[in-house]
Amino acid sequence: MMTPQEIAERRNCERFPIMKKAAMVFGAECERFPIMKKAAMVFGAEIVEATIFDVSASGAKVRLDCADLPATAIVGQMAELKIPETGDFQGQIVWTDDEYLGLSFFDDYSLELNAFLS
């Protein structure tokens, strides 16, 4: 599992050219783009249909289209967000609640996100 500092370093908004609000320090957030887009979340071998509610250079807010979160959808676990015609986005679950989960991306997906948001 990654430390909060490692997550912050990977989420550094300055690495993402499509974002205009670039200065990020630990605990700050990148600019979010509200969007309702169908996707799928992969938790190990389990695939769950989902809807993306917002996306940023650092991650996404996702609602799973199922009654209960899978047992493997817990904070600290790795997961993959599959966006049709856009790509696969690997990251770590950083928060969950009764309805949504937050995924922090591991890599710079700015090109994919730019196409996705266009």
N, C-alpha and C positions, 0 to 999 in steps of 0.2 A: 504494500500500500504506500502511496506517495504521501510525503509530509505536506502540510499547508504551504510551506515555503516553496517546495518543488512545484506544486500546483500553480502558485502565483507566478513563478518564473515561466512556466509553460503557457500561462494565460496572458503573458505580457502583451498588451494591446499594441505596443509599438511595433510588434512583428507583423501586424495585420494591415496591409496597405488600404483595404477598403473601408477601414474605420477612421472617421475624422477625429474622434475623441481618443487620442493615442496615449496620453500619459496615464499609466496605471501603476499604482502602488499596492502592496498587499492589502486585500480587503476591498479594493475599489472594483468597479465593474466597467466593462466595455459598453459602448452604445448598443442598445437592444432594438431589434426590429420586430414588431408584432407581425405575426403571420400565422395563418391557419393552413397547414399543409399535412396531408397524410404521409405517414412514414411507417417504419417498423423499428422496434428495439430488439436487440439480440442480447440475451443474458446467458452466456455459456452456450448450451445447445437449445435453449428456449427462445422462440421468436414470437413477439407480441405486436399486434397492430397498434399504432399510436397516432397521435396528432401533435404536431409541433405548434406551440403557442407563441413562442418568440425565440429568436436566435441572435447570437452576437458572435464576435470573434472568439470569445472565450468559452462558449457553450450554448446550451439550449434548454428551454423549459418545455417539457413534454408531458402529455397526458396519455396514459395507456388506455386502450380501448378494451378493458377487461374489468371485471368486478373487483378483484383484489390484486395487489402487486404480487408478482412472482416471488417466491422465497429467496431467490438469488438477486432481487432488485433492492439491495441494501446499500447504505452509505459506505463508500470505500471500495465497492466492487467495480470491476471493469465492465463496460458495456459498449455496444455499438449502435449508432443511429444510422439506419439505412433510409436514404431519401431517394425515391424513384427518379431516375433520369438525372441525378445529381452526384451521388456517390455514397460511400460509407465513411462515417465519422466516428473514430474511436475515442473513448474518454473514460472518465471515472464518475460514478454517481456521487454527488457532493451533498445532496439533500433530497428528502422525500416528504410528502405529506399525504393526506387521505386521497388526493386527486392527481397530483403532479409529481414529477421528479426533475431534478436538475442534473444535467450532464456537463462536466467540464472537459472540453476537448484537449487531447494531448498534443496535437500538431497544428501547424499553420494550414488551415483550409480556406484561406482567403480567396483563392481563385474559384474554388467550388462555390463558396458562399456568395461571391460576387455574381456568378451566373445564376445561382438559386434565387437571389433577391432581385434580379433584373426583370 
